[in-house]
Amino acid sequence: MREIQNHHPSAEPQNIVTNATLPTALPNPVTLRQKENDHLSLLEINREVTPAVPSSKVAKVEGCIRMYEEMHRLKARERLRQRQEELEQMVRAAHAQASEQLKRFDELRQLKRHQEFQELQEVMEQSSKEAQRQQEKLKEEHRHRAKISNLKLREAEQQRQRFQEELELLHKKEGQERLRRLYSIQEELLQLKQQIDPNNGHKDLPGIDLSAYSSRGSQICGLVSELIRSASERGLPAQADVASTERALQEMQGLISSMQQEIAAALEAKKRQDEEEKKQKQKELEEREQMKRQTSVPAQQWWGKQRKEGLQVETDESIMQWYQQLQDAAEQCLAAFSEIGNCKGNAKVKKIKTNLQKAATIPVSQISCISGSKLREVFDKIHNLLSGKPVQTEGQTVLVTQHPQGLEFVCYKVAEKFVRHGEGEVSFHHDSAFPIAVVLSGIWEFHPRVGDLFLAHLHKKCPYSVPFYPARKEGTSMEEYHRMLGYEVHDSEVEEQDHFLKRMSGMIRLYAALIQLRWPHANQQGAHPHGLSYGWRWLAQMLNLEPLADLTAMLLLDFLQVCGNALMKQYGIQFWKTMLFIQKSYIPRIEAVTSSGQMGCLSRLKTFVQRCLQAQEMPLPKGILTPSFWRT
């Protein structure tokens, strides 16, 4: 029994329940139920295994045991239920606590995530700011580098430009040197051409014909002129152009050598004609001496004639012949450049004409009393142009050889511009007569053609510079007659008398300054191309003509004020006799033809002559060029 009790299965649940200890960790309710079911199953298995005791006592004990077991089973179930409830409460409490902890964990994690996000955002903002600062720094460095790069590029460009300019300057200098070489060769060719010209004294040699040499020389000069013109149009000549001109020069020198040999062979035949030529030259010399005596005849000879015959109405015949020769020469010159004058349909010739006209007229317009060096520059421009050398006008190189009629055209325009400058500038600024006249005197001395054309233009615009009082011919209109007298007529309107007198005064003053001045940088050994003898002749002829109201008094006063001092030094007592004649005899004649409203010029003339006779001295003209002027 005791064994049975010891091995009764009811003891195990008690031990299991009593000896059971609560786990530290709360189990899951489902696990607890599973364990309880397993325990009950174990009890049932033990009960089945225990062998049955057939006795009643055993049945009783077995009943007790069963009751005891049932009791313990009920208690165990109650305890188990209580324990299960406690466990469920604990589970629920643990679950609530775990949920609360999980919630707290989630909140903590959310807070931590938010903090991390904020930190990350701050880091990103700092990184952005740092990146922006870095970007600004990079931009600044880029700008600095770009600035340095631009400076280096600009410096490199400037160096390149300087190098290009130096290279161009070198090319230009070389080209100008070649151009000067071309011009020197051309000048030498022209000089050689003059030696083979059939008009230079060898054309009459018997048994000799120089026309072939002259023709070939002209061809060579023309080829060289065309080469220089084309080179000037291209910019600057090449070395090949210089070589071509040098070959042309060698050919010209060969022509000269051949011609001289042919001339030397013909000199013996020439000796037979020497006597006849000497006679002819003697005859020409006598004629020139006679003409010179006519031009320099003293005033008293003219006065002797007028005392016998009275004052003249017309100018002396010899003077009128001289006047007509100058006009004919001007007409011939005008006809000689008809192609340039009528170039409306030819654009190339028209451009050449425009450039030549500017080169001829602009320097004359620049003449002033500023300084002698400036006056020398103006003279050099005109002289170089007329000499066939290149001159610069408004950025273009101009040559008279650009057209066969260029020299005639330039001579005509230079002479015409000098007259117009005297007509306009001198009439308003009397002092300007001297710088204009001194330049004109130098040009006249080097280029006599210009002087003759100047006189022709002057006589046509101011016939009183001959002196010449044009008479109205039958059939001549009043407009044409006024033009012959020197008036300007526009649309049948004749200019006012005051303006007319001013223009005449300007031209007479220029003429009076011209006859006494010499270009200081020229050869002073030769005679003045149009000196004081012509002024003395003008004064004598003027005093032999019947005076005109207003005009004659003005002309005499202007002439005496400008060149009276020079005439006094040249003619001495003869001049003072002339002044006395003007005071005693000629001024009363002027008064006889002068109305009361025209006494202004006459009064000034009387006062001037009277003061000069009283002082026995002619004052120096205002604005005369002194030696110190040429040092400025």
C-alpha positions in Angstrom: 0.0 0.0 0.0 2.8 2.1 1.0 4.4 1.4 -2.3 1.2 2.2 -4.1 1.0 5.5 -2.2 4.5 6.2 -3.0 4.0 5.5 -6.6 0.4 7.0 -6.8 0.2 9.3 -9.6 -1.7 11.9 -7.5 1.5 12.8 -5.7 3.1 14.0 -8.8 0.7 16.8 -9.6 1.0 18.0 -6.0 4.7 18.0 -6.3 4.5 19.6 -9.6 2.1 22.4 -8.3 3.7 22.9 -5.0 7.2 22.7 -6.3 6.6 24.8 -9.3 8.2 28.1 -9.3 7.0 31.2 -11.2 9.2 32.0 -14.1 10.9 35.3 -14.1 9.6 36.0 -17.5 5.9 35.9 -18.1 5.0 33.1 -20.4 2.4 33.3 -23.1 -1.1 32.1 -22.1 -1.3 29.7 -25.0 1.9 28.0 -23.8 0.5 27.6 -20.2 -2.7 25.9 -21.5 -0.6 23.6 -23.5 1.5 22.6 -20.5 -1.6 22.0 -18.4 -3.1 19.7 -21.0 0.2 17.8 -21.2 0.1 17.3 -17.4 -3.4 15.9 -17.4 -2.5 13.5 -20.1 0.4 12.3 -18.1 -1.8 11.6 -15.1 -4.2 9.6 -17.1 -1.4 7.6 -18.6 0.0 6.8 -15.1 -3.5 5.7 -13.9 -3.8 3.4 -16.8 -0.4 1.8 -16.2 -1.0 1.0 -12.5 -2.2 -2.6 -12.0 -5.6 -3.0 -10.6 -5.9 -4.6 -7.1 -8.8 -7.0 -6.9 -9.7 -6.6 -3.3 -12.4 -4.4 -1.9 -9.9 -2.7 0.2 -8.1 -1.8 -2.8 -11.3 -0.6 -4.2 -11.9 1.5 -1.2 -8.3 2.8 -1.2 -8.7 3.3 -4.8 -11.8 5.3 -4.2 -10.1 7.3 -1.6 -7.3 7.8 -3.9 -9.6 8.8 -6.6 -11.4 11.2 -4.3 -8.1 12.5 -3.1 -7.0 12.8 -6.6 -10.2 14.4 -7.6 -10.0 16.8 -4.8 -6.4 17.5 -5.6 -7.3 17.7 -9.3 -10.0 20.3 -8.5 -7.7 22.2 -6.2 -5.0 22.0 -8.9 -7.5 23.1 -11.5 -8.6 26.0 -9.2 -5.0 26.9 -8.5 -4.2 26.5 -12.1 -7.2 28.7 -13.0 -6.1 31.3 -10.5 -2.6 30.9 -11.6 -3.8 31.2 -15.2 -5.8 34.3 -14.3 -2.8 35.8 -12.5 -0.6 34.8 -15.4 -3.1 36.4 -17.8 -3.2 39.5 -15.6 0.5 39.5 -15.5 0.6 38.9 -19.3 -1.9 41.7 -19.8 0.1 43.9 -17.4 3.3 42.9 -19.2 1.7 43.4 -22.5 0.4 46.8 -21.4 3.9 47.6 -20.0 5.5 46.3 -23.2 3.1 48.3 -25.3 3.8 51.3 -23.2 7.5 50.6 -23.4 7.1 50.1 -27.2 5.2 53.3 -27.4 7.9 55.0 -25.4 10.5 53.3 -27.6 8.7 54.5 -30.7 8.5 58.0 -29.3 12.1 57.9 -28.4 13.0 56.5 -31.8 10.9 59.2 -33.4 12.5 61.9 -31.3 15.9 60.4 -32.1 15.0 60.3 -35.8 13.7 63.9 -35.6 17.0 64.9 -33.8 19.0 63.1 -36.4 16.9 64.7 -39.2 17.5 68.1 -37.6 21.2 67.4 -37.2 21.3 66.1 -40.8 19.4 69.2 -42.0 21.9 71.4 -40.1 24.7 69.4 -41.5 23.2 69.8 -45.0 22.7 73.5 -44.4 26.2 73.9 -43.2 27.4 71.8 -46.2 25.2 74.0 -48.5 26.7 77.2 -47.0 30.1 75.7 -47.2 29.5 74.7 -50.7 28.1 78.1 -51.5 31.2 79.7 -49.9 33.4 77.4 -51.8 31.4 78.2 -55.0 31.8 81.9 -54.3 35.5 81.4 -53.7 35.8 79.4 -56.9 33.9 82.1 -58.8 36.2 84.8 -57.3 39.2 82.7 -58.3 37.7 82.2 -61.7 37.1 85.9 -62.1 40.6 86.6 -60.9 42.0 84.0 -63.3 39.8 85.3 -66.1 41.0 88.8 -65.4 44.7 87.7 -65.4 43.9 85.7 -68.5 42.3 88.7 -70.2 45.3 90.9 -69.2 47.6 88.3 -70.6 45.5 88.0 -73.8 45.3 91.8 -74.1 49.1 92.1 -73.5 49.6 89.3 -76.1 47.3 91.1 -78.5 49.1 94.4 -77.9 52.4 92.7 -78.5 51.0 91.1 -81.6 49.6 94.5 -82.8 53.0 96.2 -82.0 54.8 93.5 -83.9 52.3 93.8 -86.7 52.7 97.6 -86.7 56.5 97.3 -86.6 56.3 94.8 -89.4 53.9 97.0 -91.4 56.1 100.0 -90.6 59.1 98.1 -91.8 57.3 97.1 -95.0 56.0 100.6 -95.4 59.5 102.0 -94.9 60.9 99.6 -97.4 58.1 100.4 -99.8 58.6 104.1 -99.3 62.3 103.7 -99.9 61.5 101.8 -103.1 59.0 104.5 -104.0 61.6 107.2 -103.4 64.0 105.2 -105.6 61.3 105.1 -108.3 60.8 108.8 -108.1 64.6 109.5 -108.2 64.9 107.2 -111.2 61.9 108.9 -112.8 63.5 112.3 -112.2 66.7 111.1 -113.6 64.9 109.7 -116.6 63.1 113.1 -117.2 66.5 114.9 -117.0 67.9 112.4 -119.5 64.9 112.8 -121.7 65.6 116.5 -121.8 69.0 115.7 -123.2 67.6 113.7 -126.1 64.7 116.1 -126.7 65.1 117.3 -130.3 64.2 120.8 -129.1 67.2 121.2 -126.9 69.6 122.6 -129.6 70.6 119.5 -131.6 67.6 119.3 -133.9 69.2 121.4 -136.6 72.4 119.3 -136.8 72.8 118.3 -140.5 72.5 114.6 -141.4 71.1 113.7 -137.9 67.6 112.7 -136.8 67.0 112.5 -133.1 63.2 111.8 -133.4 63.7 108.1 -132.9 65.7 108.7 -129.7 63.1 111.2 -128.5 60.3 108.8 -129.3 61.9 105.9 -127.5 62.7 108.2 -124.6 59.1 109.3 -124.3 58.0 105.7 -124.4 60.4 104.8 -121.6 59.2 107.8 -119.5 55.6 106.8 -120.2 56.2 103.2 -119.2 57.9 104.3 -116.0 55.2 106.8 -115.2 52.5 104.1 -115.7 54.5 101.7 -113.6 54.7 104.3 -110.8 51.0 105.1 -111.1 50.0 101.4 -110.9 52.4 100.9 -108.0 50.9 103.9 -106.2 47.4 102.5 -106.8 48.4 99.1 -105.3 49.9 100.8 -102.3 53.7 100.6 -102.4 55.9 99.3 -105.2 57.6 95.9 -105.1 61.3 95.2 -105.7 60.4 94.0 -109.2 59.1 97.5 -110.0 62.4 99.0 -108.9 64.3 96.5 -111.1 62.1 97.4 -114.1 62.7 101.1 -113.6 66.4 100.5 -113.2 66.4 98.5 -116.5 64.5 101.5 -118.1 67.2 103.8 -116.7 69.9 101.7 -118.2 68.2 101.7 -121.5 67.8 105.5 -121.4 71.5 105.8 -120.6 72.2 103.6 -123.6 70.1 105.9 -125.7 72.0 108.9 -124.4 75.3 107.3 -125.2 74.2 106.3 -128.8 72.7 109.8 -129.3 75.9 111.5 -128.1 78.0 109.4 -130.5 75.7 110.4 -133.3 75.8 114.0 -132.3 79.6 113.9 -132.1 79.7 112.6 -135.6 77.6 115.5 -136.8 79.4 118.3 -135.0 81.7 119.0 -137.9 78.7 119.7 -140.2 77.3 122.0 -137.5 80.3 124.3 -137.5 79.4 125.5 -141.0 76.1 126.9 -139.6 77.6 128.6 -136.5 78.0 132.0 -138.1 74.4 132.2 -139.1 73.2 131.2 -135.7 75.4 133.8 -134.0 73.8 136.4 -136.2 70.4 135.2 -135.3 71.2 135.2 -131.6 72.6 138.7 -131.8 69.3 139.8 -133.4 67.2 138.2 -130.7 69.4 139.8 -128.0 68.9 143.2 -129.4 65.1 142.6 -129.5 65.1 141.6 -125.8 67.1 144.7 -124.9 64.7 146.8 -126.7 61.8 145.2 -124.9 63.5 145.6 -121.6 64.0 149.3 -122.2 60.4 149.6 -123.1 59.3 147.9 -119.8 61.7 149.9 -117.6 61.2 153.4 -119.2 61.3 156.1 -116.6 58.1 157.8 -115.6 59.2 161.2 -116.8 59.2 160.0 -120.4 55.6 159.0 -120.0 54.9 162.4 -118.4 56.6 164.2 -121.2 54.2 162.5 -123.6 51.2 163.4 -121.6 52.4 167.0 -121.2 52.5 167.3 -124.9 49.4 165.3 -125.8 47.3 165.3 -122.5 46.3 162.3 -120.5 45.5 159.1 -122.4 42.2 157.3 -122.6 43.7 154.0 -123.7 46.7 152.0 -122.4 49.9 152.1 -124.4 50.0 149.7 -127.3 53.1 147.8 -126.2 51.4 147.1 -122.8 48.3 145.9 -124.5 50.3 143.6 -126.7 51.9 142.1 -123.6 48.4 141.8 -122.0 47.1 140.0 -125.1 50.0 137.6 -125.1 49.3 136.6 -121.5 45.6 136.0 -122.3 46.5 133.9 -125.3 48.9 131.9 -123.3 46.1 131.3 -120.7 43.7 130.2 -123.4 46.3 127.8 -124.8 46.9 126.3 -121.4 43.2 125.9 -120.9 42.9 124.1 -124.2 45.9 121.9 -123.4 44.1 120.1 -120.5 40.7 119.8 -122.3 40.5 116.1 -121.5 40.8 116.7 -117.8 38.5 119.7 -118.0 35.7 117.7 -119.7 35.9 114.4 -117.9 32.3 114.0 -116.8 31.9 110.5 -118.4 35.3 109.2 -117.2 35.3 108.3 -113.5 39.0 107.6 -113.4 40.0 110.9 -115.0 37.5 112.7 -112.8 39.1 111.3 -109.7 42.6 112.3 -110.9 41.3 115.8 -111.7 39.7 116.1 -108.2 42.9 115.0 -106.5 45.1 117.3 -108.6 42.8 120.2 -107.9 42.9 119.6 -104.2 46.7 119.3 -104.2 47.0 122.6 -106.2 44.5 124.7 -104.2 44.6 123.5 -100.6 48.2 124.5 -99.9 47.5 128.0 -101.3 44.6 128.3 -98.9 46.9 127.4 -96.0 49.2 130.4 -96.5 49.2 132.6 -93.4 51.4 134.9 -91.3 51.9 132.3 -88.5 55.6 131.4 -89.0 58.3 131.1 -91.6 58.5 127.3 -91.2 54.8 126.9 -92.0 55.2 129.0 -95.0 58.2 126.9 -96.1 56.0 123.7 -95.8 53.3 125.3 -98.0 55.9 126.3 -100.6 57.5 122.8 -100.6 54.1 121.2 -101.2 53.3 123.4 -104.2 56.9 123.2 -105.6 57.1 119.4 -105.3 53.7 119.1 -107.0 54.8 121.2 -109.9 58.2 119.4 -110.1 56.5 116.1 -110.6 57.2 114.8 -107.1 54.6 113.0 -105.0 52.6 115.0 -102.5 50.1 113.9 -99.8 46.6 115.4 -100.0 43.9 114.2 -97.7 45.7 110.8 -97.2 46.3 110.2 -100.9 49.5 110.4 -102.9 49.1 112.8 -105.9 51.4 113.1 -108.9 51.1 115.4 -112.0 52.4 112.5 -114.0 49.2 110.5 -113.3 47.8 112.2 -116.5 49.6 113.6 -119.5 47.7 116.9 -119.1 48.3 117.0 -115.3 51.1 119.6 -115.3 49.2 122.1 -117.4 46.1 121.6 -115.3 48.0 122.1 -112.0 49.8 125.2 -113.3 46.5 126.8 -114.3 44.8 126.0 -111.1 47.7 127.1 -108.8 47.8 130.5 -110.6 44.0 130.9 -110.5 44.0 130.0 -106.8 46.6 132.7 -106.0 44.5 135.3 -107.7 41.4 134.2 -105.9 43.2 134.1 -102.6 44.3 137.7 -103.1 40.8 138.7 -104.2 39.3 137.2 -101.1 41.8 137.0 -98.2 43.8 140.2 -98.9 40.7 142.3 -99.5 39.7 141.7 -95.8 43.2 141.1 -94.2 45.7 143.5 -95.8 48.7 142.0 -94.0 48.2 138.6 -95.7 49.3 140.1 -99.0 53.0 139.6 -98.0 53.1 135.9 -97.2 51.0 135.1 -100.2 53.2 137.2 -102.4 56.5 135.8 -101.2 55.3 132.2 -101.8 54.0 133.2 -105.3 57.4 134.9 -106.0 59.3 131.7 -105.2 56.9 129.5 -107.2 57.2 132.0 -110.1 61.0 131.9 -110.0 61.1 128.1 -110.1 58.1 127.7 -112.4 57.8 130.7 -114.8 54.7 129.2 -116.4 52.7 129.7 -113.2 53.8 133.4 -113.1 52.5 134.1 -116.6 49.2 132.4 -115.9 48.9 134.3 -112.6 49.2 137.6 -114.5 46.7 136.4 -117.1 44.2 135.6 -114.3 44.9 138.8 -112.4 44.5 141.0 -115.5 41.2 139.3 -116.4 39.7 139.7 -112.9 41.3 143.1 -112.3 42.1 144.9 -115.6 43.3 147.9 -113.6 46.4 145.8 -112.7 47.6 146.2 -116.4 46.5 149.1 -116.0 43.7 148.9 -118.5 40.3 150.6 -118.6 38.1 148.4 -120.9 36.0 150.3 -123.3 32.5 149.1 -124.2 32.4 147.9 -127.8 29.4 148.1 -130.0 27.0 145.2 -129.5 28.3 144.4 -126.0 25.6 144.0 -123.3 25.8 145.8 -120.0 26.2 142.5 -118.1 29.2 141.5 -120.3 30.7 145.0 -120.0 30.4 145.0 -116.2 32.3 141.6 -116.3 35.0 143.2 -118.5 35.3 146.0 -115.9 35.9 143.3 -113.1 32.4 143.3 -111.6 30.8 140.0 -110.6 27.4 139.5 -112.2 25.0 136.8 -110.9 21.5 136.4 -112.4 21.7 139.9 -114.0 22.5 141.4 -110.6 25.8 143.5 -110.5 27.7 143.4 -107.2 27.7 146.4 -104.9 30.3 149.1 -105.4 31.8 148.6 -102.0 32.4 144.9 -102.5 33.8 145.5 -105.9 36.3 148.1 -104.6 37.4 145.7 -101.8 38.2 142.9 -104.3 40.1 145.3 -106.6 42.0 146.6 -103.5 43.0 143.1 -102.5 44.3 142.2 -105.9 46.3 145.4 -106.3 47.8 145.0 -102.9 48.9 141.4 -103.7 50.5 142.7 -107.0 52.2 145.5 -105.2 53.6 143.1 -102.6 54.7 140.6 -105.3 56.9 143.0 -107.3 59.1 143.8 -104.2 59.5 140.3 -102.6 61.8 137.4 -103.3 61.6 133.9 -101.9 64.4 133.9 -99.3 65.4 130.2 -99.9 66.0 130.5 -103.7 69.0 131.6 -105.7 69.2 135.4 -105.3 71.7 135.9 -108.1 69.2 136.1 -110.9 66.8 138.9 -111.5 63.3 139.0 -109.9 60.9 137.3 -112.3 58.5 140.3 -112.1 60.3 143.0 -110.2 60.0 146.7 -109.3 60.5 147.8 -112.9 57.0 146.5 -113.7 55.6 148.3 -110.7 57.3 151.5 -111.9 55.8 151.0 -115.3 52.3 150.4 -113.8 52.5 153.6 -111.8 53.7 155.6 -114.8 51.0 154.2 -117.1 48.4 154.8 -114.4 49.3 158.4 -114.1 49.1 158.8 -117.9 45.4 157.6 -117.9 42.4 159.7 -117.3 41.3 159.0 -113.7 38.1 157.3 -112.8 35.9 158.4 -109.9 36.5 156.5 -106.6 38.5 153.7 -108.2 41.7 155.5 -109.3 42.3 157.1 -105.9 41.8 153.8 -104.1 44.2 151.9 -106.5 46.9 154.6 -106.1 46.6 154.7 -102.3 46.8 150.9 -102.0 49.7 150.6 -104.4 51.7 153.4 -102.7 51.0 152.1 -99.2 52.3 148.6 -100.0 55.3 149.2 -102.3 55.9 153.0 -102.0 58.9 152.4 -99.7 60.5 149.9 -102.1 60.0 152.3 -105.1 61.5 155.1 -103.1 64.6 153.1 -102.4 64.9 151.9 -106.0 64.2 155.2 -107.9 65.1 157.9 -105.4 64.5 161.4 -106.7 62.5 160.1 -109.7 60.0 158.7 -107.2 59.7 162.0 -105.3 59.1 163.8 -108.5 56.3 161.3 -109.2 54.8 162.0 -105.7 55.0 165.7 -106.3 53.3 165.2 -109.7 50.5 163.2 -108.0 49.9 166.0 -105.4 50.1 169.0 -107.8 48.6 167.6 -111.0 46.9 164.2 -110.7 44.9 164.6 -107.5 43.1 167.8 -108.9 42.2 165.7 -112.0 40.7 163.0 -109.7 38.8 165.7 -107.8 37.3 167.0 -111.1 35.6 163.6 -111.8 34.7 162.7 -108.2 31.3 163.5 -106.7 30.8 164.6 -103.1 29.7 161.1 -102.1 32.9 159.5 -103.4 35.5 161.7 -101.6 36.5 159.1 -99.0 39.3 157.4 -101.0 40.5 160.7 -102.5 40.8 162.3 -99.0 42.9 159.4 -97.7 45.1 159.6 -100.8 45.6 163.3 -100.4 46.5 162.9 -96.7 48.9 160.1 -97.4 50.8 161.9 -100.2 51.0 165.1 -98.2 52.4 163.4 -95.1 55.0 161.5 -97.2 56.1 164.7 -98.9 56.4 166.6 -95.7 58.4 163.9 -94.0 60.4 163.0 -97.1 59.9 159.4 -96.2 57.7 156.5 -97.2 56.6 154.4 -94.3 57.2 150.7 -94.3 54.0 148.8 -95.2 52.1 147.2 -92.3 52.7 143.4 -92.2 56.0 143.4 -94.1 57.9 140.2 -93.5 61.1 140.8 -91.4 64.2 138.5 -91.2 63.0 137.3 -87.7 59.8 136.0 -89.3 61.8 133.3 -91.2 63.4 132.1 -87.9 60.1 131.1 -86.4 
